Amino acid sequence: MTSDGQQANEEQVPEGEAAGIMLPASKEIPSEYSVMRYAGRNRIIIEDDKVVGFFPQAFALRPDEEYLSVTWIEYFKGAPDEQRVRAIKAFRRSFPGVGKQSAYAIGNVGKVRDECVARSHRVRILHEPEDENKGHCAIRRFPRDDSDLLQVLSADVFTEIIPNISIP
Amino acid sequence: MSTLSPVPTDVRSRAVAALAQPPALLERVISADTLRGVNKAQALKTSEPPSAISTQSGTALDQRVFDALANAKTFAAMVSMHLDKAWREKLFNQLDDLHDLSEWETGDEPVEQKSFITFLKTFIALDPRRRPSLGMTHDGHILMAWVRGSDRLTLEFLENDSVRWTVTMTIDGNKERAAGQTVATRLTQTLAPYSLQDWLSNDK
């Protein structure tokens, strides 16, 4: 049951994946949780055939994007490793163009928020489930032109990298 | 890996200047061997792409990607004498990789010509011994990165010789970050406080 009184709809969640975490009515993701960002091959740093990081531009909004898309890891049930796998599989369902050489980066919600606020960007990290990815979140009020923020997100916040190819 | 002597500054300058020349002037500034390479690349550019041959009708994206990639390789061929053979092959492979349609994201643009020229000019001027990783923004700007543990230096090449840069590095135990934009000719001075030469010379 969520805080606004809605029953979590397990029937709409493939594989019964929801962990059933309650959120505040605002749908704002609390700081202790983690979110995952996808990047295609062109926005990831590859050295000796190994993914070593994301370019800052992996976090840049496209001109037609109103928010930065991420996936809430703990939305999905299971141990931490299982949650990551479920999150990745949910993302793949929602985004058919996932490339073999792509990757995912995981960052702490509180750190994302802190780094944005430190640069006067009052972002809101909201749970906005999609049909195929119930863990989908939108980072709203995300700035369009802040190289410093993109850098810190890529270098110091989203530091855990999972190559797409490592998840069957 | 081959170890070429550093390219003299005046030779490098001529190569950089060649990138700004109209094609008709190329013969005056590049060698006969290089010109043959340029002509081959040009022929590749104007020939029918394999995708169009196999399907009879390449999509607009296929065509744009093919044209942009061929253009980029043409420009690289113009200055091939300043790129050692191993790196040239790696550069072409990375360019192919960056334009792999099976990895393509909807809305992405192929390499932007002016960005690529800025990239080539910068690369030749810096002459890094340690080869960078390449990437591309959604609007076709070339990206370059060096990573050392948690330290990293990234460059984004814009038009008109502009370069956007970010650096994260630990200095005397303190993490330091900086970001900015400069012109390619000032990059060495701009990044001097962040030991640019160390990033470039630490060959792997």
Interface residues (C-beta under 8 A of the other chain):
Chain A: G40 R41 N42 R43 I44 I45 I46 E47 D48 V52 G53 F55 P56 Q57 A60 R62 D64 G97 G99 K100 Q101 S102 S147 D148 L150 Q151 V152 A155 D156
Chain B: D97 L98 D100 S102 E103 W104 E105 T106 G107 D108 S133 G135 M136 T137 H138 L143 A145 V147 S150 R152 T154 E156 R164 T166 T168 K175 R177 A179 G180 Q181 K204
